[in-house]
């Protein structure tokens, strides 16, 4: 059969049209709405509710077939419910023929359980990655994972975003005229403190030597400050604040060592009780966090500053959708 004799339908070459769609779970809709607005779209209408026995139901109110889907859900308390809802949302997208599913988790639940400290323990961060892959996720976007190695747990592309530029730009603008020092709450995060030091113009580094009882979670003893902090405004940096025991003891130790002032900067404000009381009563002048997790009004206090992570997440989503470079958002360092 010649080309002229073939039916017209055989000559059709339809160019696929890319369609970006943003979805949100119920844990942190405010952040998802801000991200969608910055992208220039709206959240896809979604029905989600719990049955009487606690089972979660999700249904999307419009077609998602062939879409490039970005599913935003922060794993906030109740954490296990937020994770399960996230997984169900992904499964619904897979069964509705979404072309590509990108999981956006501003806070990755169970990220602290990234290795075995003793025998017969799980590596729950790896289990999380396996669950999302099995549910149908093609790609992950996360902000400030507890350790970089968690990226390797997911069998697919992982975009590891860093909130450090957001936090350090704020610190530089507000406290850049002071004699600063960057302090890591333990020796394990000294590499992150070095990056902070570079962004703040090469200020001195210090770290807290501490001990932790592996049998008692959320408890640590700040033993001493290693490095010179006398007369300086110290920026105490960490990835998360849970019960605030570690960070507030470190702040008190820094002040006891002769520091002029302490500023706490962290990405994830989990703020489990009694974190608010500890932060309010500690030696820190200001506590700077991002909104990767929702912060209840009753957990807000004088001296708490919440910066938006939405511009960073929206920029990353645009780069992924347009097949651009997420690394370019961090000067080639991500």
C-alpha positions as CSV (number, residue, x, y, z in Angstrom):
1,X,0.0,0.0,0.0
2,X,1.4,3.4,-1.0
3,X,1.6,6.3,1.3
4,X,-1.2,8.0,-0.7
5,X,-3.5,5.0,-0.3
6,X,-3.1,4.7,3.4
7,X,-6.1,5.8,5.5
8,X,-5.7,9.3,7.1
9,X,-5.8,7.8,10.6
10,X,-2.6,5.9,9.9
11,X,-0.7,9.1,9.2
12,X,-1.7,10.9,12.5
13,X,1.2,11.8,14.6
14,X,-0.1,13.4,17.8
15,X,2.4,15.5,19.7
16,X,1.9,14.9,23.4
17,X,0.9,17.9,25.4
18,X,2.4,18.3,28.9
19,X,0.0,19.2,31.6
20,X,1.2,20.1,35.1
21,X,-1.2,19.3,37.9
22,X,-0.6,20.0,41.6
23,X,-2.4,18.0,44.4
24,X,-2.4,18.5,48.1
25,X,-3.2,16.2,51.1
26,X,-4.9,17.5,54.2
27,X,-1.8,17.9,56.4
28,X,-0.6,21.3,55.2
29,X,-2.9,22.7,52.6
30,X,-1.7,26.3,53.2
31,X,1.8,25.5,51.9
32,X,0.4,23.6,48.9
33,X,-1.9,26.5,48.0
34,X,1.1,28.9,48.2
35,X,3.2,26.6,46.0
36,X,0.4,26.3,43.4
37,X,-0.1,30.1,43.3
38,X,3.6,30.7,42.7
39,X,3.6,28.2,39.8
40,X,0.6,29.9,38.4
41,X,-2.0,27.2,38.8
42,X,-4.5,25.9,41.3
43,X,-4.8,22.8,43.4
44,X,-6.8,20.0,41.7
45,X,-10.1,19.6,43.6
46,X,-9.9,16.5,45.7
47,X,-12.4,14.7,48.0
48,X,-10.7,13.2,51.0
49,X,-12.2,12.0,54.3
50,X,-11.9,9.3,56.9
51,X,-14.4,6.5,57.4
52,X,-15.7,5.8,60.9
53,X,-13.0,3.2,61.5
54,X,-10.2,5.6,60.4
55,X,-9.7,4.4,56.8
56,X,-8.9,7.1,54.4
57,X,-10.7,7.8,51.1
58,X,-9.4,10.0,48.3
59,X,-10.9,10.9,44.9
60,X,-9.9,13.5,42.4
61,X,-12.7,15.6,41.0
62,X,-11.3,16.0,37.5
63,X,-9.4,13.9,35.0
64,X,-5.7,13.4,35.6
65,X,-5.0,11.2,32.6
66,X,-1.6,11.9,31.0
67,X,-0.7,14.6,33.6
68,X,2.6,15.4,35.2
69,X,1.4,15.1,38.8
70,X,3.0,16.7,41.8
71,X,1.6,15.5,45.1
72,X,2.4,17.7,48.1
73,X,2.0,16.4,51.6
74,X,4.1,17.2,54.7
75,X,4.3,14.3,57.1
76,X,3.1,16.2,60.2
77,X,1.3,14.8,63.3
78,X,-0.5,12.5,63.2
79,X,2.4,11.4,61.1
80,X,1.3,7.9,60.2
81,X,-2.1,9.1,58.9
82,X,-0.4,11.8,56.8
83,X,1.9,9.2,55.2
84,X,-1.0,6.7,54.5
85,X,-3.0,9.5,52.9
86,X,0.0,10.4,50.8
87,X,0.4,6.8,49.6
88,X,-3.3,6.5,48.8
89,X,-3.2,9.7,46.8
90,X,-0.4,8.3,44.7
91,X,-2.2,5.0,44.1
92,X,-5.3,6.9,43.0
93,X,-3.2,8.9,40.5
94,X,-1.5,5.7,39.1
95,X,-4.8,4.0,38.6
96,X,-6.2,7.2,36.9
97,X,-3.4,7.0,34.3
98,X,-1.3,10.0,35.4
99,X,1.8,10.0,33.1
100,X,4.4,10.9,35.8
101,X,3.9,11.1,39.6
102,X,6.3,13.2,41.6
103,X,6.0,13.0,45.4
104,X,6.7,16.3,47.1
105,X,7.4,15.9,50.8
106,X,8.7,19.0,52.5
107,X,9.2,16.9,55.6
108,X,10.2,13.2,55.1
109,X,8.7,11.1,57.8
110,X,10.9,8.5,59.5
111,X,14.0,10.1,58.0
112,X,15.9,9.9,61.4
113,X,15.6,6.1,61.3
114,X,18.2,5.9,58.4
115,X,20.5,3.3,59.9
116,X,20.7,0.6,62.6
117,X,22.2,1.7,65.9
118,X,21.7,-1.8,67.4
119,X,20.7,-5.2,66.3
120,X,17.1,-6.1,65.5
121,X,16.2,-2.5,64.6
122,X,14.5,-1.4,61.4
123,X,15.7,1.1,58.8
124,X,12.4,2.8,58.5
125,X,13.6,5.6,56.2
126,X,14.3,2.9,53.6
127,X,10.9,1.3,54.2
128,X,9.3,4.6,53.5
129,X,11.1,4.9,50.2
130,X,10.0,1.4,49.2
131,X,6.4,2.2,50.1
132,X,6.3,5.3,47.9
133,X,7.9,3.4,45.0
134,X,5.4,0.5,45.3
135,X,2.5,3.0,45.5
136,X,3.6,4.4,42.1
137,X,5.9,7.3,42.7
138,X,8.3,8.1,39.8
139,X,10.3,10.8,41.6
140,X,10.8,12.4,45.0
141,X,11.3,16.0,46.0
142,X,12.2,16.5,49.7
143,X,13.6,19.4,51.8
144,X,16.6,19.0,54.1
145,X,16.7,15.2,54.6
146,X,18.1,14.2,58.0
147,X,21.1,12.7,56.2
148,X,22.0,12.7,52.5
149,X,22.1,8.9,52.3
150,X,18.3,8.8,52.4
151,X,18.4,9.9,48.8
152,X,19.8,6.5,47.9
153,X,16.9,4.6,49.5
154,X,14.5,5.5,46.7
155,X,14.9,3.6,43.4
156,X,14.5,6.7,41.2
157,X,15.4,10.4,40.9
158,X,15.4,12.3,44.2
159,X,15.7,16.1,44.3
160,X,17.1,17.1,47.7
161,X,16.2,20.8,48.3
162,X,18.1,22.8,50.8
163,X,16.4,25.5,52.9
164,X,19.8,26.9,53.8
165,X,19.7,29.8,51.3
166,X,16.3,30.9,52.6
167,X,17.5,30.8,56.2
168,X,21.0,32.2,55.7
169,X,19.8,35.1,53.5
170,X,17.5,36.2,56.4
171,X,20.3,35.9,58.9
172,X,22.7,37.7,56.7
173,X,20.3,40.6,56.2
174,X,19.3,40.9,59.8
175,X,22.5,40.1,61.6
176,X,25.2,40.6,59.0
177,X,26.6,43.6,60.8
178,X,27.4,41.6,63.9
179,X,30.5,39.5,64.7
180,X,28.9,36.1,63.8
181,X,29.9,32.5,64.4
182,X,28.2,29.4,63.2
183,X,27.7,26.6,65.7
184,X,26.7,23.0,64.9
185,X,24.7,21.2,67.6
186,X,26.9,18.2,67.2
187,X,30.0,17.0,65.3
188,X,27.9,15.1,62.8
189,X,26.5,18.3,61.3
190,X,29.7,20.2,61.0
191,X,29.6,19.9,57.2
192,X,26.3,21.8,57.1
193,X,27.8,24.4,59.4
194,X,30.7,24.9,57.0
195,X,28.3,25.6,54.2
196,X,26.5,28.2,56.5
197,X,29.9,29.7,57.2
198,X,30.7,30.2,53.5
199,X,27.3,31.8,52.9
200,X,27.8,34.2,55.8
201,X,31.2,35.3,54.5
202,X,33.6,32.8,56.1
203,X,32.6,33.4,59.8
204,X,34.2,31.2,62.4
205,X,32.9,27.7,63.2
206,X,32.2,25.9,66.4
207,X,30.4,22.7,67.5
208,X,28.8,21.2,70.6
209,X,30.4,18.1,72.0
210,X,27.4,16.1,73.3
211,X,26.5,12.6,74.4
212,X,23.2,10.8,73.7
213,X,21.7,7.7,75.3
214,X,20.5,5.5,72.5
215,X,18.0,4.0,74.9
216,X,16.3,7.4,75.5
217,X,15.1,9.1,72.3
218,X,15.0,13.0,72.2
219,X,17.5,13.3,75.1
220,X,21.0,14.6,74.8
221,X,23.6,16.2,77.1
222,X,25.5,19.2,75.8
223,X,28.9,18.8,77.3
224,X,31.1,21.7,76.0
225,X,31.6,24.1,73.1
226,X,34.5,23.3,70.8
227,X,35.6,26.5,69.2
228,X,35.8,30.2,70.1
229,X,32.4,31.9,70.5
230,X,33.3,34.6,73.0
231,X,31.7,38.0,72.3
232,X,30.0,36.7,69.1
233,X,26.4,36.3,67.9
234,X,26.2,32.6,67.3
235,X,24.0,31.0,64.7
236,X,23.0,27.6,66.0
237,X,21.9,25.5,62.9
238,X,20.1,22.2,62.7
239,X,17.7,20.4,60.3
240,X,14.8,20.0,62.8
241,X,13.5,21.0,66.2
242,X,11.5,18.2,67.8
243,X,11.2,18.5,71.6
244,X,14.0,21.2,71.4
245,X,16.0,19.5,74.2
246,X,19.2,19.3,72.1
247,X,19.0,22.8,70.6
248,X,18.1,24.6,73.8
249,X,20.8,22.9,75.9
250,X,23.3,23.8,73.1
251,X,22.1,27.5,73.2
252,X,22.6,27.6,77.0
253,X,26.1,26.0,76.7
254,X,27.1,28.6,74.1
255,X,25.9,31.5,76.3
256,X,27.7,30.0,79.2
257,X,30.9,30.0,77.1
258,X,30.8,33.7,76.7
259,X,28.8,34.3,73.5
260,X,27.1,37.7,73.0
261,X,23.8,36.1,71.7
262,X,22.4,33.0,70.1
263,X,20.2,32.7,67.1
264,X,18.6,29.3,66.4
265,X,18.0,28.4,62.7
266,X,16.3,25.2,61.7
267,X,14.3,23.9,58.7
268,X,11.7,21.7,60.2
269,X,9.7,22.9,63.2
270,X,8.1,19.7,64.5
271,X,7.7,21.3,68.0
272,X,6.6,18.3,70.0
273,X,5.8,19.1,73.6
274,X,7.5,20.6,75.6
275,X,9.4,22.3,72.7
276,X,7.6,25.6,72.8
277,X,8.2,26.1,76.5
278,X,11.9,25.2,76.2
279,X,12.4,27.5,73.2
280,X,10.6,30.3,75.0
281,X,12.7,30.0,78.1
282,X,16.1,29.3,76.6
283,X,18.9,31.8,75.9
284,X,18.2,32.3,72.2
285,X,17.2,35.8,71.0
286,X,15.4,34.5,67.9
287,X,14.3,31.1,66.6
288,X,14.1,31.0,62.8
289,X,12.3,28.1,61.0
290,X,10.5,27.4,57.7
291,X,7.0,26.3,57.1
292,X,7.8,22.8,55.8
293,X,5.5,21.7,58.6
294,X,2.3,23.5,59.8
295,X,2.7,25.4,63.0
296,X,-0.4,25.7,65.2
297,X,-1.2,29.2,66.5
298,X,-0.8,27.9,70.1
299,X,2.8,27.0,69.2
300,X,3.7,30.5,68.1
301,X,5.6,32.6,70.6
302,X,7.6,35.9,70.7
303,X,10.9,35.5,69.0
304,X,9.7,32.8,66.5
305,X,10.2,33.7,62.9
306,X,8.6,31.5,60.2
307,X,10.0,31.8,56.6
308,X,8.2,30.4,53.6
309,X,9.7,27.5,51.8
310,X,7.1,27.7,49.0
311,X,9.2,29.8,46.6
312,X,11.9,27.1,46.7
313,X,9.5,24.2,46.2
314,X,7.6,25.9,43.4
315,X,10.9,26.7,41.6
316,X,11.9,23.0,41.9
317,X,8.6,21.8,40.5
318,X,8.9,24.2,37.5
319,X,12.4,22.9,36.8
320,X,11.3,19.2,37.0
321,X,8.2,19.9,34.8
322,X,10.3,21.8,32.2
323,X,13.1,19.2,32.3
324,X,15.4,21.8,33.6
325,X,18.0,21.7,36.3
326,X,17.1,21.6,40.0
327,X,20.8,21.9,40.8
328,X,20.9,25.3,39.2
329,X,18.7,26.6,42.1
330,X,21.7,26.0,44.5
331,X,24.6,27.2,42.3
332,X,25.3,23.7,41.1
333,X,25.7,22.3,44.7
334,X,22.5,20.3,45.2
